[in-house]
């Protein structure tokens, strides 16, 4: 069976190449009037959490990667944030929340439909009756266009001490398994462009279609109340939208 992504292998360099902020205004807006404690699932190194904490939100943040949480904790040392970090699985929640967010399309990192349903069921059980769950997904119709086995360059990123990080990747969609598999390759060069370190990270994720999500939700108490095709609240178009963003509540 395919393995979940071992982010511990790249936790120390993750923020160098995952530094996008296109979704931050959306999450700031969606949480601005909420005064309770927000649960963020699969929080990583705090890319979304920290801007929310900077704006005075109270949060509980969970992730299965110790390395990513260690990076998160280091970034918020000596800051007076109202936040607790927990290394745990999405299915191990132990209290209810009025607002739960799952940013960056991360539920697709769960590699079986049964386990994805189990995660949604756990979220449903731990969402307060009048609460909101915000779930973000990539649209398979557009995402799978580059899951074609062709190697690509992700980018060249400045690193400490005049070094730089080159990242390339390749992935392929397996129609039988319904899983995208591949690798990210990391090369660190010194100031003379001499290669000094190489790493690779195995990538596996299971895309979820709109129809697939709606079928999975039948096993939960969750229902979709709003859906957008991007973080600017545009309508979803299956052929062109890159994202599927859902607001859900308990039935």
Buried (B, 14 or more C-beta within 10 A) or exposed (E): EBEBBEBBBBBBBBBBBEEEEEBBEBBBEBBEEBEEBBBBBBBBBBBBBBBBBEEEBBBBBBBBBEBBBBBBEEBBEEEEBEBEBBBBBBBEBEEEBBBBBBBBBBBBBBBBBEBBBBBBBBBBEBBBEEBBBBBBBBBBBBBBEBBEEEEEEBEEBEBEEEBBBBBBBBBEBEEEBBBBBBBBBBBBBBEEEEEEEEBBBBBBBBBBBBEBBEEBBEEBBBEBEEBBBBBEEEEBEBEEBEBBBBBBBBE
